[in-house]
Amino acid sequence: MMFQSTVLLENASNEDSAGVYKFTEKQPGAGYKGIVDTTTTVQYQFNEFVGEVKLQGTLELYPGDTDWFDIEETLIDADSTVITDSYTASFTGNIVWLRAAYSIQNGTITEIRYNL
């Protein structure tokens, strides 16, 4: 299997999301690439971040707005704590598409990257 790294988001600040959920563009997951039983790892990098961020996935090839579900293992909930650090999370699944959902109250999400 070939290792692949994909950036979902770079340098998003509270000016970009103003406390409401925003979503990145969808990117192909393991299911899209026909890779089964693999672990996907996501890395978040923050600078004085307060808010919430998580990955969402879908099993649909052509997803609509209601076809997305939260990947619980990837949730970072920093509603009352300022984070300036990197975090990683992993999950297994044959998810066709991935995207990030984020709400920023303060600070910056420097990068969200996932690896297959």
C-alpha positions as CSV (number, residue, x, y, z in Angstrom):
1,M,0.0,0.0,0.0
2,M,1.2,3.5,-0.8
3,F,1.2,6.2,1.9
4,Q,-0.7,9.3,1.0
5,S,-1.0,12.6,2.9
6,T,-3.7,15.2,2.2
7,V,-4.2,18.7,3.6
8,L,-7.8,19.5,4.3
9,L,-7.4,23.0,5.7
10,E,-4.6,25.6,6.2
11,N,-4.6,28.8,8.3
12,A,-8.3,29.2,9.2
13,S,-9.0,31.8,11.8
14,N,-12.0,33.0,13.8
15,E,-12.5,35.7,11.1
16,D,-13.1,32.8,8.6
17,S,-15.7,30.9,10.6
18,A,-17.1,33.5,13.1
19,G,-18.3,30.9,15.5
20,V,-20.4,28.9,13.0
21,Y,-19.6,25.5,11.5
22,K,-17.7,25.7,8.2
23,F,-16.8,22.7,6.1
24,T,-13.7,22.0,3.9
25,E,-14.0,20.6,0.4
26,K,-14.4,16.8,0.3
27,Q,-11.3,14.7,-0.3
28,P,-11.1,11.0,-1.1
29,G,-11.0,8.5,1.7
30,A,-9.9,4.9,1.9
31,G,-13.2,3.6,0.4
32,Y,-12.8,5.8,-2.6
33,K,-9.4,4.4,-3.3
34,G,-10.5,0.8,-2.8
35,I,-8.3,0.4,0.3
36,V,-9.9,-1.8,2.9
37,D,-9.1,-2.3,6.6
38,T,-6.7,0.6,6.8
39,T,-6.1,3.1,9.5
40,T,-6.6,6.8,8.7
41,T,-4.7,9.2,10.9
42,V,-5.6,12.9,11.2
43,Q,-3.2,15.6,12.5
44,Y,-4.4,19.0,13.8
45,Q,-2.1,22.0,14.4
46,F,-3.5,24.9,16.4
47,N,-2.4,28.4,17.4
48,E,-4.3,29.8,20.4
49,F,-7.4,27.8,19.2
50,V,-10.7,27.9,21.0
51,G,-13.6,26.1,19.3
52,E,-14.4,22.7,17.9
53,V,-13.1,20.7,15.0
54,K,-13.8,17.1,13.7
55,L,-13.7,15.0,10.6
56,Q,-16.8,13.9,8.8
57,G,-17.2,11.0,6.4
58,T,-19.7,9.6,4.0
59,L,-20.2,6.3,2.3
60,E,-21.9,7.9,-0.7
61,L,-20.1,8.4,-4.0
62,Y,-22.1,11.5,-4.7
63,P,-23.0,12.9,-1.2
64,G,-25.7,15.4,-0.4
65,D,-25.8,17.7,2.6
66,T,-27.4,15.0,4.8
67,D,-25.1,12.1,3.9
68,W,-22.3,13.1,6.2
69,F,-21.6,11.7,9.7
70,D,-19.2,12.7,12.4
71,I,-16.1,10.6,13.0
72,E,-16.2,10.7,16.8
73,E,-12.5,9.6,17.3
74,T,-11.5,12.9,15.6
75,L,-13.4,15.4,17.7
76,I,-11.3,18.2,19.4
77,D,-13.6,20.2,21.7
78,A,-11.7,23.2,23.0
79,D,-14.7,25.5,24.0
80,S,-13.1,26.5,27.3
81,T,-9.4,25.8,26.8
82,V,-6.9,27.5,24.6
83,I,-4.9,25.1,22.5
84,T,-1.5,25.8,20.9
85,D,-0.3,22.4,20.0
86,S,-0.6,19.4,17.6
87,Y,-3.0,16.6,18.1
88,T,-3.5,13.3,16.3
89,A,-6.4,10.8,16.1
90,S,-6.9,7.6,14.2
91,F,-9.9,5.6,12.9
92,T,-10.6,2.7,10.7
93,G,-13.3,2.6,8.0
94,N,-14.0,2.4,4.3
95,I,-15.1,6.0,4.1
96,V,-15.5,7.2,0.6
97,W,-15.1,11.0,1.2
98,L,-13.7,12.9,4.1
99,R,-14.1,16.6,5.1
100,A,-13.4,18.7,8.2
101,A,-16.1,20.5,10.1
102,Y,-14.9,23.4,12.3
103,S,-16.1,26.3,14.4
104,I,-13.5,28.8,15.6
105,Q,-14.2,31.1,18.5
106,N,-10.6,32.3,18.8
107,G,-7.2,31.6,17.3
108,T,-6.2,29.7,14.2
109,I,-6.3,26.1,12.9
110,T,-2.9,26.1,11.3
111,E,-3.4,22.8,9.4
112,I,-5.6,19.7,9.2
113,R,-3.9,16.8,7.4
114,Y,-4.9,13.2,7.1
115,N,-2.8,10.1,6.1
116,L,-4.0,6.9,4.4
